[in-house]
Amino acid sequence: MSTDAPAIAVLVSGGGRSLENLADRIEAGELACRVGLVVSDRPGVMALERAARREIESVVVRHGDHADAAAFSRAVFDAIEARGCELVVLAGFLRLLVLPEHWEGRVLNIHPALLPAFGGKGYYGDRVHRAVLETGVPKTGCTVHYVTNEYDAGPIVLQREVDVRPGDTVESLAARVFEEEKVALPEAVRLHLAGEVRFEGGRVVRSAR
């Protein structure tokens, strides 16, 4: 991918499977962008190893090194802006960000449920899938939304559904939801970069085709 392609920053807290998927889609020519920076809020996670293998620059911004969420967020966005990134993608990033005003509508998050169900503080990873199974809903899935200053509350860009099957475990359900995440997140990035969706007035506006 040319260095002239728009750069995105990917924020991670763990394994980095979504980062790997985005990098694969970019390599395959399915996304016209490049990963300009990976930011983790903790050292030693697999996502950083994945970035290193692909020679993607990464930085660690520890939440505990900053006085509060606002100071932490400023450090994160300072690093992103220093690399000229145009879009931020939260891919398993577990910290609340305080968005600078000029970043509104340029930060996307992937969540492993059909928001607004099973969203908010404390709902992430296997906790979400466990809650889905305990509640007994027939369908779940994933959601990509624009980020606001509240957990999982921003306007929705797209969702993909999966059936909850009899006998599902947290692991089996999580695996099927992740297969849909692998489609949803790259597509949302593509839609945003192509100008087919945008954040305006607190909602998602879609371009006429």
N, C-alpha and C positions, 0 to 999 in steps of 0.2 A: 504494500500500500504506500502510495506517494506521501511524502512529508507535507505535501500541499493539502492533503485530505483533512477535514475537520478533526480535531482531537477531542476525545472524550476522556473523562476521568472516571475510574471505577473504584468505588469505596467498598471495602470488604472487612469482615471480622472473623472469617473462619476458613473453610475449605477451598473456596474459590471456584466451584464448579461452574457458576454462571459466568465468571470472568473467562474461564477456559472456553466456554461455549461462544461467548461474544468474539473472542480472538479467533476461534475456528471459523465463524461466519465471515469475519473480516478477511481472513486468509482465502476463503472460498470465493471472495468477490461479491458476497451477498449484502455486505454493508459498506457503504462508501465513507468510511471514517477510519481512524486509528486510535488505539489506546495510548494516550499520551502520558498517563500517570495512573498508578494504583496507589490508593491510600488505605492503610490499615490502622485501626485504633489499638492494635496490640501486636507485639513482635512474635515471631516464631510460628505463625499460622501457615497452613498449606498454601493459601492464596499467594503469599509472598514467594514461595518456592515456584509456584506456577508462573508468576510474573518473571522471575529470574530466568527460568528455562527459556522463556520467549524473548528475553532481553528487553523487557518492558521496565521502565524506571518505576521504582516504588519508594514510598516514604512511610514511616510510622509516626503517627501523631497520637500520643498517649493522652487519654482523657484525664488521667490523674495528674498530669503535669500542668494542668490549667485550672484557674480559679473556679470556673463555672462553665456551663454549656456554651455561653456566648463566646467566651475566650477560646475554648476548644474549637468552636466552629470557625472563628476568625483564622485560627492557625491552619485549619483544613483548607479553607477557601484561599488563603494566601498562597499555599503550596500549589493549588489547582491553577490559580491565575498566573502564577509565575511560569507555568508550562503552556500557557495559551489555550487551555481547554475551553471548549464552547458548551459542553453538555456534561452533566454529572449523572452517573448511574449508580444507585445504591443496590448492590448485589449481595444481600446477606449482611448488610451493615446494621449494627444493632444500637447505635447511638442516636439520640435525638439531635438533629442539626438545627441551629438557629440561622435561617437563611438571610443573607444580605438582600436588601430590596432588589438590587440589580440582578440577582440570581433567581428571582421568582420566575417560574415557567421554564427553567432550564435544569431542573433536577428531577429525575425519574426514580421510582422505587418499584421493586417487584415484591409482591406479598403472596404467600402460599395459601390463599383462601379467596372466596368471592366476597370482597369487601362490599358493604360495610360489615358483613358477618365475620366474626372471628378476627377482628382487628383491634388495634389499640395497644397501649403499653402492656408488655408481658406476653403478648401473642406473637410468637416467632417460632420458626423451625418445628420440631416435633410437638411442641406445646399446642400449636394450631391443629395439627392432624389428630392429636389425642382428643382435643375438645370437639372436633368434628365427629369423631367416632362415638364419643360419649353422648353427644346430643342426638345422634340418630338421623341427621339430615340425609336425604337421598343423593344430593349432589354437592360437590365442592369444586375447587379449581384454583386458579391463580389470577391475580390482578396486577396490572401495571398502572400506576397513577403518578400524577405530578405531586411533588412533595411540598407540604406546607409546614408551618411550625407546630404541628400537632401530629402525633403518631397516626399514620394510615388514614388520614382524613382528607387528603387532597383529591381533586377531581380525577375521575377514572379515564384512562386512555383506552384500555381494552381489557377484556377478561376471556379466559378459556375454561371450559367446564370439564369435569370428569365425574363419572358415576361413582358413588360409594357402594362397594360390593359386599354382599354377605361374606363374613369371614375375613374381611380386611383387617390388617394390623396397621399400626402406625407406620411401620416400614414399607409395607406394600402400597399403602395409600400415598405416602410421601414420594415413592418412586414414580408412580403414575402422574402425580401432580408436577413433579420436576420435569417430566417429559414435555408437558405443556408449557412450563416456564421456559424451556429451551426454544420454543417457538415464539412465545409472547414477548419476551424481553427484546430480542433482536428486532422484531416487527415494530414494537413501540419506538425503539431508537430510530429505525428507518423512517417511520411516519413523522417523527419530530424533525429529523434532519432534512427531510424532503419538504417540510413546511405543510404537510397534510394535516397536522394537528398543532394546536398552539394553546397556551394558557392565556386566557383573557377574561378579566373581570371575575376572577375566582372560579372559572369553569373552563372546560375544554371546548374549543371551537374547531370544527372540522372544515377543511376546504372542500368546496364543491368540485366534484369530479367532472 
